[in-house]
Amino acid sequence: MEREHQELILKHLRKETSGFEEQLLSEWLQENPFNRKEFEEYVRTWDFSARATVDFEPDVDAAWMKFKEKAGFEPQQPVSQKEAKVVKLFDYTIVLKVAAVLLVFAGISYVSIKAFHQKGIQEISVAAGNEKRELLLPDSSTVWLNAHSKISYAADFEGDVRKVKLEGEAFFEVKRNVEKPFRVEGVSSVVQVLGTSFNVKAIAGQAEEVEVVTGKVSFALKNNETKKVILTPGMKGRVDNNNVLWEQTEDPNSLAWKQEKLIFENSTLEEVASAVESYFGTQVEIANAELAKCRFTGTFEKPQLQEVLEVVSESMSLTSQKDNDGYLLDGAGCQ
């Protein structure tokens, strides 16, 4: 692991990273599975430091010298006893907690003690821009943000609840913690879980939705949380006229944006057009009601708009015409 990544992880663990640095860390974690595995080991080390205690005074100087030798750091000027007393003005436990993680970087065993309590709360906001993004939250939960979506959360997740605010669409894989529920707030809805995976849509001007992949989810009105439903895998909840409704869902393309795949199994042209609109964010109109009943079967990996429209049009003897509002599908169809 490069030194810059070690320092970035330490800043993340100490809640000192900026939003930009959090994005850099997230991008590094996505490069390969080994990076994520290493990071999770450092998180476990840090968390363990918050719980463990010791009954003796460790030889920090000796451990630090050993760490520098193993890690290949440049030698520093020795610290005098007088200077060492000045260092103690800082919280001693946070110094050892950082040292514990540094020793893991260098493959050295260590003894950790009680954690330093971070004061103050820093809020991080991340916007996805034109492309989806993968983020790692302070509790090691993972979020995939869809394009043009935004998420905000406290850098340390202190308190009794792990709370995030969502504008847009995101898929969550939440680390289980029965003592600290995970809460996603949209404009009009609230999702609360202990540990599970689910997709949330909180797009302005649209009905807010949540779809569960694993585990169990509570879905409620934000202004009246007594109005709620409990959702399990294969169920979708939505807010409609100040009520919370649910239904079974069998839509193979509900997570197409995350999986980068469109799947059609004897789907009507109306269903195809709806999936294409959702995936590409462009309007697709069908010339008449009879065409909408035509059926199509096919799968597109990492789909491109023109490719999808050309294949669908060719299979049904249609034409695809572009206008200012989007695309119009017309032709003889399946008659």
C-alpha positions as CSV (number, residue, x, y, z in Angstrom):
1,M,0.0,0.0,0.0
2,E,1.3,3.5,-0.9
3,R,2.0,6.0,1.9
4,E,-0.6,8.4,0.6
5,H,-3.3,5.8,0.9
6,Q,-2.2,5.0,4.5
7,E,-2.4,8.7,5.4
8,L,-5.9,9.0,3.7
9,I,-7.2,6.0,5.6
10,L,-5.9,7.4,8.9
11,K,-7.6,10.8,8.2
12,H,-10.8,9.0,7.4
13,L,-10.7,7.0,10.7
14,R,-10.0,10.2,12.6
15,K,-12.9,12.0,10.9
16,E,-10.6,14.6,9.4
17,T,-11.2,14.0,5.7
18,S,-12.8,16.5,3.4
19,G,-15.6,15.5,1.0
20,F,-13.0,15.5,-1.8
21,E,-10.7,13.2,0.2
22,E,-13.6,10.9,0.9
23,Q,-14.2,10.6,-2.9
24,L,-10.5,9.8,-3.4
25,L,-10.7,7.1,-0.8
26,S,-13.8,5.7,-2.4
27,E,-12.2,5.6,-5.9
28,W,-9.2,3.7,-4.4
29,L,-11.4,1.2,-2.8
30,Q,-13.1,0.5,-6.1
31,E,-9.8,-0.3,-7.9
32,N,-9.7,-3.9,-6.7
33,P,-11.1,-6.1,-3.9
34,F,-7.8,-6.3,-2.1
35,N,-7.9,-2.6,-1.3
36,R,-11.3,-3.0,0.3
37,K,-10.2,-6.0,2.2
38,E,-7.2,-4.1,3.6
39,F,-9.3,-1.1,4.5
40,E,-11.9,-3.2,6.4
41,E,-9.0,-4.7,8.4
42,Y,-7.9,-1.2,9.4
43,V,-11.5,-0.3,10.3
44,R,-11.8,-3.4,12.6
45,T,-8.5,-2.4,14.2
46,W,-9.7,1.1,14.9
47,D,-13.1,-0.1,16.2
48,F,-11.3,-2.6,18.5
49,S,-9.2,0.2,19.9
50,A,-12.5,1.9,21.0
51,R,-13.3,-1.2,23.1
52,A,-10.1,-2.5,24.4
53,T,-8.3,-1.4,27.6
54,V,-4.9,-2.2,29.1
55,D,-3.5,-2.1,32.6
56,F,0.1,-1.2,31.8
57,E,2.0,1.7,30.3
58,P,3.2,0.6,26.8
59,D,6.6,1.6,25.5
60,V,5.4,3.8,22.7
61,D,8.9,5.0,21.7
62,A,10.1,1.5,21.2
63,A,7.0,0.5,19.3
64,W,7.2,3.6,17.1
65,M,10.9,3.0,16.2
66,K,10.1,-0.6,15.3
67,F,7.2,0.6,13.1
68,K,9.4,3.1,11.3
69,E,12.0,0.4,10.7
70,K,9.4,-2.0,9.2
71,A,7.5,0.6,7.2
72,G,10.6,2.2,5.7
73,F,9.9,5.7,6.9
74,E,12.6,8.3,6.9
75,P,14.4,8.6,10.2
76,Q,13.4,11.5,12.4
77,Q,15.3,13.5,15.0
78,P,15.0,11.8,18.4
79,V,12.5,13.4,20.8
80,S,13.9,14.7,24.1
81,Q,12.2,13.9,27.3
82,K,11.2,17.6,27.6
83,E,9.6,17.5,24.2
84,A,7.8,14.3,25.1
85,K,6.0,16.0,27.9
86,V,4.7,18.6,25.5
87,V,3.1,15.9,23.3
88,K,1.1,14.7,26.3
89,L,-0.9,17.9,26.0
90,F,-2.7,16.1,23.2
91,D,-5.1,13.2,24.0
92,Y,-2.8,10.3,24.8
93,T,-5.3,7.7,23.8
94,I,-5.9,9.0,20.3
95,V,-2.1,8.9,19.7
96,L,-2.0,5.3,20.6
97,K,-5.1,4.5,18.6
98,V,-3.5,6.0,15.5
99,A,-0.3,4.1,16.3
100,A,-2.3,0.8,16.4
101,V,-3.5,1.3,12.9
102,L,-0.1,2.4,11.7
103,L,1.4,-0.8,13.1
104,V,-1.1,-2.8,11.2
105,F,0.0,-1.0,8.0
106,A,3.5,-2.2,8.8
107,G,2.4,-5.7,9.8
108,I,3.4,-5.2,13.5
109,S,1.4,-6.5,16.4
110,Y,0.2,-4.0,18.9
111,V,-1.9,-3.4,22.1
112,S,-4.7,-0.9,21.9
113,I,-6.4,1.2,24.6
114,K,-9.6,3.2,25.1
115,A,-10.5,5.4,22.1
116,F,-10.4,9.2,21.9
117,H,-13.9,10.7,21.7
118,Q,-14.1,13.0,18.7
119,K,-15.8,16.3,19.4
120,G,-17.9,18.1,16.9
121,I,-19.7,16.8,13.9
122,Q,-18.6,17.2,10.3
123,E,-21.2,16.7,7.6
124,I,-20.1,15.2,4.3
125,S,-22.1,15.7,1.1
126,V,-21.4,13.9,-2.1
127,A,-23.0,14.5,-5.5
128,A,-22.8,11.9,-8.2
129,G,-22.8,14.3,-11.2
130,N,-23.3,12.6,-14.6
131,E,-22.1,9.2,-13.5
132,K,-23.0,6.9,-10.7
133,R,-20.6,6.6,-7.8
134,E,-19.7,4.1,-5.1
135,L,-19.1,5.4,-1.6
136,L,-18.0,3.9,1.7
137,L,-19.7,5.3,4.8
138,P,-18.1,5.7,8.2
139,D,-19.6,2.4,9.4
140,S,-18.2,0.5,6.3
141,S,-21.7,0.4,4.8
142,T,-21.6,0.8,1.0
143,V,-23.7,3.2,-1.1
144,W,-24.0,3.3,-4.9
145,L,-25.3,6.7,-6.0
146,N,-27.1,6.9,-9.2
147,A,-26.3,9.8,-11.6
148,H,-27.5,13.3,-10.5
149,S,-28.1,12.1,-7.0
150,K,-26.7,13.5,-3.7
151,I,-26.2,12.0,-0.2
152,S,-25.3,13.8,3.1
153,Y,-24.2,12.2,6.4
154,A,-22.3,12.9,9.5
155,A,-18.6,12.0,9.2
156,D,-18.6,10.0,12.4
157,F,-22.2,8.6,12.7
158,E,-22.2,9.5,16.4
159,G,-25.4,9.1,18.4
160,D,-28.0,6.4,18.5
161,V,-28.8,6.3,14.7
162,R,-26.7,6.2,11.5
163,K,-28.6,8.8,9.5
164,V,-28.1,9.8,5.9
165,K,-30.1,12.2,3.7
166,L,-30.8,11.3,0.1
167,E,-31.8,13.4,-2.9
168,G,-32.2,11.1,-6.0
169,E,-31.6,7.3,-6.1
170,A,-29.2,5.1,-4.3
171,F,-28.6,1.4,-3.5
172,F,-27.4,0.6,0.0
173,E,-25.6,-2.4,1.5
174,V,-25.8,-1.7,5.2
175,K,-23.5,-3.2,7.8
176,R,-25.6,-4.8,10.5
177,N,-25.6,-3.1,13.9
178,V,-28.6,-4.0,16.2
179,E,-27.6,-1.2,18.6
180,K,-27.5,1.5,16.0
181,P,-30.2,1.5,13.3
182,F,-29.5,2.9,9.8
183,R,-31.9,5.6,8.6
184,V,-32.3,7.1,5.1
185,E,-34.4,10.3,4.9
186,G,-35.9,11.4,1.6
187,V,-38.2,14.4,1.1
188,S,-41.4,12.6,2.3
189,S,-40.2,9.2,3.4
190,V,-38.0,7.4,6.0
191,V,-36.3,4.1,5.6
192,Q,-34.9,2.4,8.7
193,V,-33.0,-0.9,8.9
194,L,-30.5,-2.7,11.1
195,G,-28.5,-4.3,8.3
196,T,-29.7,-5.2,4.8
197,S,-29.6,-4.2,1.1
198,F,-32.2,-2.0,-0.6
199,N,-32.8,0.6,-3.3
200,V,-34.3,4.0,-2.5
201,K,-35.7,6.6,-5.0
202,A,-36.2,10.0,-3.5
203,I,-36.5,12.1,-6.7
204,A,-38.2,15.5,-6.5
205,G,-41.6,15.5,-8.2
206,Q,-41.9,11.7,-8.2
207,A,-43.4,9.2,-5.7
208,E,-40.7,8.0,-3.3
209,E,-40.0,4.3,-3.4
210,V,-37.9,1.6,-1.7
211,E,-37.2,-1.9,-3.0
212,V,-35.8,-4.6,-0.7
213,V,-33.1,-7.1,-1.9
214,T,-32.1,-8.7,1.3
215,G,-33.2,-8.4,5.0
216,K,-36.1,-6.4,6.3
217,V,-36.9,-2.7,6.0
218,S,-39.3,-0.3,7.7
219,F,-40.7,2.3,5.3
220,A,-42.6,5.2,6.7
221,L,-43.9,8.8,6.1
222,K,-41.4,11.3,7.2
223,N,-44.0,13.6,8.8
224,N,-45.9,10.7,10.4
225,E,-43.8,7.6,11.1
226,T,-46.7,5.7,12.5
227,K,-47.8,5.3,8.9
228,K,-45.4,2.6,7.8
229,V,-45.0,-0.8,6.2
230,I,-42.4,-3.6,6.8
231,L,-40.9,-4.8,3.6
232,T,-39.0,-8.0,2.8
233,P,-37.2,-9.2,-0.3
234,G,-39.3,-8.9,-3.5
235,M,-41.4,-6.1,-2.0
236,K,-41.6,-2.5,-3.0
237,G,-43.0,0.4,-1.0
238,R,-44.0,3.8,-2.2
239,V,-45.5,7.1,-0.9
240,D,-48.8,8.0,-2.5
241,N,-51.1,10.8,-1.4
242,N,-49.7,10.9,2.1
243,N,-50.0,7.1,2.5
244,V,-47.5,4.3,2.4
245,L,-48.4,1.4,0.1
246,W,-46.6,-1.8,-0.9
247,E,-46.6,-4.4,-3.7
248,Q,-44.8,-7.4,-4.8
249,T,-42.3,-6.6,-7.6
250,E,-41.0,-8.8,-10.4
251,D,-39.4,-6.1,-12.5
252,P,-36.0,-7.4,-13.7
253,N,-34.9,-3.9,-14.5
254,S,-35.6,-2.2,-11.2
255,L,-31.8,-2.2,-10.4
256,A,-30.7,-1.9,-14.1
257,W,-28.9,1.4,-13.3
258,K,-26.6,-0.3,-10.8
259,Q,-26.2,-3.6,-12.6
260,E,-25.7,-1.9,-16.0
261,K,-28.0,-4.4,-17.7
262,L,-31.4,-4.4,-19.3
263,I,-33.4,-7.6,-19.3
264,F,-36.5,-8.2,-21.4
265,E,-38.4,-11.5,-21.2
266,N,-41.4,-11.4,-23.5
267,S,-41.9,-7.8,-22.4
268,T,-44.4,-5.5,-24.1
269,L,-43.1,-2.6,-26.1
270,E,-44.7,-0.4,-23.5
271,E,-42.5,-2.1,-20.8
272,V,-39.4,-1.8,-22.9
273,A,-40.0,1.9,-23.5
274,S,-40.5,2.5,-19.8
275,A,-37.3,0.7,-18.9
276,V,-35.3,2.6,-21.6
277,E,-36.7,5.9,-20.3
278,S,-35.7,5.1,-16.8
279,Y,-32.3,3.9,-17.6
280,F,-31.2,6.6,-20.1
281,G,-33.3,9.5,-18.8
282,T,-34.9,10.2,-22.1
283,Q,-38.5,10.1,-23.3
284,V,-39.6,7.2,-25.6
285,E,-43.1,7.5,-27.1
286,I,-45.0,4.8,-28.9
287,A,-47.1,5.9,-31.9
288,N,-50.2,3.9,-31.1
289,A,-51.7,1.6,-28.5
290,E,-51.5,-1.5,-30.8
291,L,-47.7,-1.2,-31.1
292,A,-47.5,-1.0,-27.3
293,K,-48.8,-4.6,-27.1
294,C,-46.0,-6.0,-29.2
295,R,-43.5,-8.2,-27.3
296,F,-39.7,-8.3,-27.2
297,T,-37.1,-10.6,-25.6
298,G,-33.5,-9.7,-25.3
299,T,-30.7,-8.7,-22.9
300,F,-28.3,-5.7,-23.1
301,E,-25.0,-5.7,-21.2
302,K,-23.8,-2.1,-20.5
303,P,-26.5,-0.9,-22.9
304,Q,-26.1,2.1,-25.2
305,L,-29.3,4.0,-26.2
306,Q,-28.8,3.8,-30.0
307,E,-28.0,0.1,-29.8
308,V,-31.1,-0.7,-27.8
309,L,-33.4,1.3,-30.0
310,E,-32.0,-0.2,-33.2
311,V,-32.3,-3.8,-32.0
312,V,-35.8,-3.3,-30.7
313,S,-36.9,-1.5,-33.9
314,E,-35.3,-4.1,-36.2
315,S,-37.0,-7.0,-34.4
316,M,-40.5,-5.4,-34.7
317,S,-40.2,-3.6,-38.1
318,L,-40.3,-0.2,-36.4
319,T,-38.7,3.1,-37.1
320,S,-37.0,5.2,-34.3
321,Q,-37.3,8.9,-34.9
322,K,-35.5,11.5,-32.7
323,D,-37.2,14.8,-31.9
324,N,-36.7,17.5,-29.3
325,D,-38.5,15.6,-26.6
326,G,-36.9,12.2,-27.1
327,Y,-37.7,9.3,-29.5
328,L,-40.8,8.1,-31.3
329,L,-41.3,4.4,-32.2
330,D,-43.6,3.9,-35.2
331,G,-44.2,1.3,-37.9
332,A,-46.0,-1.9,-38.8
333,G,-45.1,-3.6,-35.6
334,C,-46.1,-7.1,-34.7
335,Q,-49.3,-7.3,-36.8
